Amino acid sequence: MTKPVWIKHITQLATLASEMKGPRAKEAMSELGLIEDGSLWLEDGIIQAVGTTTELENLYEERAHEAEIIDATGHIVTPGLVDPHTHVVYGGSREREFEMRLEGATYMEIMNAGGGIHATTRMTREATEEELIEQTTKRLDSFLQHGVTTVEGKSGYGMNLETELKQLRVMKMLQDAHAIDLVPTFMGAHAVPPDFKGREDEFVDYLIDHMLPIVAEEKLAEFNDVFCEKGVYTPEQSERILEAGKKLGLTPKIHADEIEPYGGAELAAKVGAISAEHLLKASDEGILAMATSGTIACLLPATALYLREQAAAGRKMIDSGVAVAISTDCNPGSSPTTSMPLVMNLACISMRLTPAESLTAATYNAACAINRQDQVGSLEVGKKADVVLWNVKSYQELQYLFGVNHVKSVWKKGVQVV
């Protein structure tokens, strides 16, 4: 048993609490549940009380001596950030490709030349579980330093049964060993393996008939993702894979419309995907379909910046009624970062989200995108005590001071980890 933690005199407590259930869109994305001179009582890994400092002093006056008391005067407190889209488990590095892109090579040109996803696949296949655990632990430690307490992780750097299972098992081991909560997604359809080039439908059959059933039987993933893109998987192939996963209890996600309009947003709505990712080139029809279906747009502004592409139309999506979440897309080729604070900055600068919308997109809506909103994403009684104390006095200042890590302290399940 750890001592209770009492955080008092928080200049601005952004609880993200709301009567709304499910992901937030339009005006609801600006409602942060702010409390001035706020206070939190954390105990047994759970948030036990939220309110003003005066309210909690009246409630816990007789127990104050039991608690570790944190004076948060001059600081803001938010929920632990949630990253709903990463490829955090992988082997090796691809810094040479950074130079290649600066010299003019495109993402697809690099991949077709044996780089990109295929390069990481080779290195991940060669890595042992122990090596993957060591490399991934460093990334998760960095996430914590940047205020992230829950991370979704995808497989997809195996594209064969052995390595896909290895990635997912590493996530399962790290879920038990690391402070961060890891949420697993199977993404065997991340690219077409080179030995199946020209026989893509055969690989789709193999994935559906052999890989998905084992992943589901061993309970190694909650979600099933596919890269629906011209030159990768067609909308028809993607639909087959996602529907097969649904029959096995895996919730659909989809990498959609990243490089060119391809009907991915429309497909996400059609199959009832919990989220569609990237969406740089999503059509107006696809955006409206997502708004109608309730599919969350998981936007990745750091990836667009790194690839020197125009960011997704986040402002248009919110105004159209789409619930928006944001993510680092942490991966070795197109977004090698663990900084969600930077992603929040970029969401404002490159996608015209407001500071309040950006914070919602990185906490509550991000939790909704991985079906964790009942546990994390807001500071409410009964939820996990995942809390970040920031070295700024307002949420506007958090987004205004660009490219700086303002994290002062992080608690995960009520235990200080930063």
Disulfide bonds with the S-S distance in Angstrom:
none
